[in-house]
Each structure stands twice: as C-alpha cells, then as structure tokens.
Amino acid sequence: MVVSMDFKFSDEQAMLRDASRDLLADRAPIGDVRGRPDDAADVDPGLWRLAAELGWTGLALPEEHGGSDQGLIELAIVGEEIGRALARGPFLPTMVVGNAVARGGSADLRAQVLPELATGSAWAAWAVAEPHSPWTPEGVATTATPDGDHVLLRGTKTAVQDAGGARWLLVTARLDGEPVSYLVDRDAPGLTVRRQRVMDLTRALYEVHLDGVRVPAQRALSGGGAEVQRLLDQAAVLTCAESLGVAGRLLEMTVEYVKTRVQFGRPIGSFQAVKHKCATMAMLVHGSRAATYAAAMAADADLPDAGRAACAAKAFVADAVSKVGGEALQLHGGIGFTWEHDLHLYLRRGKVDEVLYGDAVVHRERLCGLIQSERAVPVASESR
C-alpha cells in the first residue's frame, strides 16, 4: 500500500514550532549554553517550567492525565528546535517513558506517574543501553529475578540521559529471557547513579548501577520485547529530529560565514567549490528532514512499515549530520577549530546523536533483516 505524506505543517504545528523557537531563543541562547559547564544540573528549572506552561511536557500524553494527546510529529517538531538551540533538558527521555507508561502501565501506575510528567513537576529517564552492547532488545543483559511479588534488578546501564534529577527510571531488563521494562524510583535502595564525562558538553548522561534493586512486579510494563523495540524506534526518530536541528543550524552558520569571509578580494561563498559544498550540506539537511518526518508520520499512522521507516531515518540522519558537520568545519577554516567558536558545540552534539539509540550500522542491519523477513515467502506444501 502506498501512503501519500504531506510534509507541510498544519497551522497548529507551525505555531508549536515558532513558539518553541522563541522560547529557546529567549531562555536558552547559545551564550548561556556556552556558559554552563558540562557538570551543570540536568535542566534549567526556569526553562523547564516555561516549557511545561507551553505544553511540551504533556504533548503526547493522554488528555485524561493532563496531556494534549498529540503524536510523534509534534514531539519531533519540539525535538528539532531543541537540537537547533543545543538546549539541555529531559524532554526526549521523559516523552519516551511517558508514552511507555501510557501504553503499558497499569491504571494505578498511569494515575500516579502521568499527571506529574504532564505538569513538568517531575521527569523520567530510560535506562536501556548497556556497556559494550548494541542499542537493541538483544543487547539487554540486566536481569530481573522474581522475589515473591517483587523482582530484583541487577546490572549496569550506560548513557542514561538526565538520570541525575529524574523522579523515575524506566529500566529494561530480562525476565525469563524476555526483555521487560520496570518503572523504578530514582531513590530506590541499591540504585546508584554516576555522571559520565562525554563528548557532548550540552547534555547530561549517566551510568546507572542496579545491585538487587527490589521493584514491585506490578510496575512492569506490558508488551515485552516488541514494546521495547517500538520505544527504541520512537527514541531514534526523536534523536533524528534533534540531529536535524543541529544540521540545520550548522548549515545556517556556514552560509552566513561564507557570505562574509573575504579571500582574494571576494566572499569565499562566491567560489564554485564552496557553493558545491554548501549545496551538498543543504541536500543532506533536506533529506534528513524528509526521512525524520516520514518516520514520525508512519509511527503516528501505525503503519506496518513504521519500524523500517525509523531504521531508514536513523541510518540516514546519523551519517548526514556527521557529513554536514565535517563540511561546516572545513568551510569555517581555522576559526572552526577554536574553542571560542560555537561550531564545536554543535559538532559534539551531532556526534553523540549519531550513537544514541543505535548508530547507522545497528539500524542498517535491522532494516536489512526486516526487508528479508518481509520478502521471505513460505513454500506451501502440495495438496494431495
């Protein structure tokens, strides 16, 4: 089945984009981002409060729990603006965890967690990745051992975004060999969190160690491995949106620079080789936009090939943001290598986005597997 996709934003979506950009320009200018050390708090409380008032925190949560029941497209719009501004904050992990609880949590769990997430009074983080393992359900080695009406969680998670100040962690572990996610209180006994030093100076990532953390069994979310994969796809698309914001801003910065940088008595942007590089950057940005929003639309429409679209988007965008960053660095020349220039902050953000929720290799391998499984036609036995 061929589905026509219109990439033009509705009036409401355009208003969300403009309002989000204005908020970040006012409360998270690049100068403030540069002034915050990499060990600063996970989130600016003032910015997070205003973001909640704007509706970010409840954007995709059910209306019955204080949300506005929007889709992945709206989340991607906000994510793109966050990437463009290099803003801090737990928007992406909180939206993924909130969506997971809304789909797979018990009624009591939804009533306890979702209203607080919707108002922005608390946020959550997803602990899924593990050291030296791929961002896939098969890469999960943390164990969940039954203990009466509880389970005991043991293992180590890495690259857990904004876990330091989170109220809850969604921990994905293996129960009887099957991936299952449990909502765990951040201050649960046996759970320790350590800030990691990473390339991206604008984001807080943590290592989470679980040493026999005791969690009620009813805090497990339904869906098993299929739901874990769906969440990975959703997080990958939102990471693509952030990367798109990074790549778009790198293109803008580079075009502005080559228009004003004079060499041999003329702006370097007038040279054909420079024009070609800028055109290549523009094509990669436009391609990233198409892939990202196509994947978001496929997910919102619950299409059978939504997983394929997510893999295609992450594989393309992960490579594209790296190439755009490389061209931007080359065209900025010597100044692009300096600490004082903003360029390196965008390069760092883009490089980390390449890896989060699966790099291009992980998604290409899964995409090939999905295509092969769909093309495999079982041979019917001859009727006698």
C-alpha positions, 0 to 999 in steps of 0.5 A, a space after each residue: 500500500 502506498 501512503 501519500 505524506 504531506 510534509 507541510 505543517 498544519 497551522 497548529 504545528 507551525 505555531 508549536 514550532 515558532 513558539 518553541 523557537 522563541 522560547 529557546 531563543 529567549 531562555 536558552 541562547 547559545 551564550 548561556 549554553 556556552 556558559 554552563 559547564 558540562 557538570 551543570 544540573 540536568 535542566 534549567 528549572 526556569 526553562 523547564 517550567 516555561 516549557 511545561 506552561 507551553 505544553 511540551 511536557 504533556 504533548 503526547 500524553 493522554 488528555 485524561 492525565 493532563 496531556 494534549 494527546 498529540 503524536 510523534 510529529 509534534 514531539 519531533 517538531 519540539 525535538 528539532 528546535 531543541 537540537 537547533 538551540 543545543 538546549 539541555 533538558 529531559 524532554 526526549 527521555 521523559 516523552 519516551 517513558 511517558 508514552 511507555 507508561 501510557 501504553 503499558 502501565 497499569 491504571 494505578 501506575 498511569 494515575 500516579 506517574 502521568 499527571 506529574 510528567 504532564 505538569 513538568 513537576 517531575 521527569 523520567 529517564 530510560 535506562 536501556 543501553 548497556 556497556 559494550 552492547 548494541 542499542 537493541 532488545 538483544 543487547 539487554 543483559 540486566 536481569 530481573 529475578 522474581 522475589 515473591 511479588 517483587 523482582 530484583 534488578 541487577 546490572 549496569 546501564 550506560 548513557 542514561 540521559 538526565 538520570 541525575 534529577 529524574 523522579 523515575 527510571 524506566 529500566 529494561 531488563 530480562 525476565 525469563 529471557 524476555 526483555 521487560 521494562 520496570 518503572 523504578 524510583 530514582 531513590 530506590 535502595 541499591 540504585 546508584 547513579 554516576 555522571 559520565 564525562 562525554 563528548 557532548 558538553 550540552 547534555 547530561 548522561 549517566 551510568 546507572 548501577 542496579 545491585 538487587 534493586 527490589 521493584 514491585 512486579 506490578 510496575 512492569 510494563 506490558 508488551 515485552 520485547 516488541 514494546 521495547 523495540 517500538 520505544 527504541 524506534 520512537 527514541 531514534 526518530 526523536 534523536 533524528 529530529 534533534 540531529 536535524 536541528 543541529 544540521 540545520 543550524 550548522 548549515 545556517 552558520 556556514 552560509 552566513 560565514 561564507 557570505 562574509 569571509 573575504 579571500 582574494 578580494 571576494 566572499 569565499 561563498 562566491 567560489 564554485 567549490 564552496 557553493 558545491 559544498 554548501 549545496 551538498 550540506 543543504 541536500 543532506 539537511 533536506 533529506 534528513 528532514 524528509 526521512 525524520 518526518 516520514 518516520 514520525 508520520 508512519 509511527 503516528 499512522 501505525 503503519 506496518 512499515 513504521 519500524 523500517 521507516 525509523 531504521 531508514 531515518 536513523 541510518 540516514 540522519 546519523 551519517 548526514 549530520 556527521 557529513 554536514 558537520 565535517 563540511 561546516 568545519 572545513 568551510 569555517 577554516 581555522 576559526 572552526 577549530 577554536 574553542 571560542 567558536 560555537 561550531 564545536 558545540 554543535 559538532 559534539 552534539 551531532 556526534 553523540 546523536 549519531 550513537 544514541 539509540 543505535 548508530 547507522 550500522 545497528 539500524 542498517 542491519 535491522 532494516 536489512 533483516 526486516 526487508 528479508 523477513 518481509 520478502 521471505 515467502 513460505 513454500 506451501 506444501 502440495 495438496 494431495 
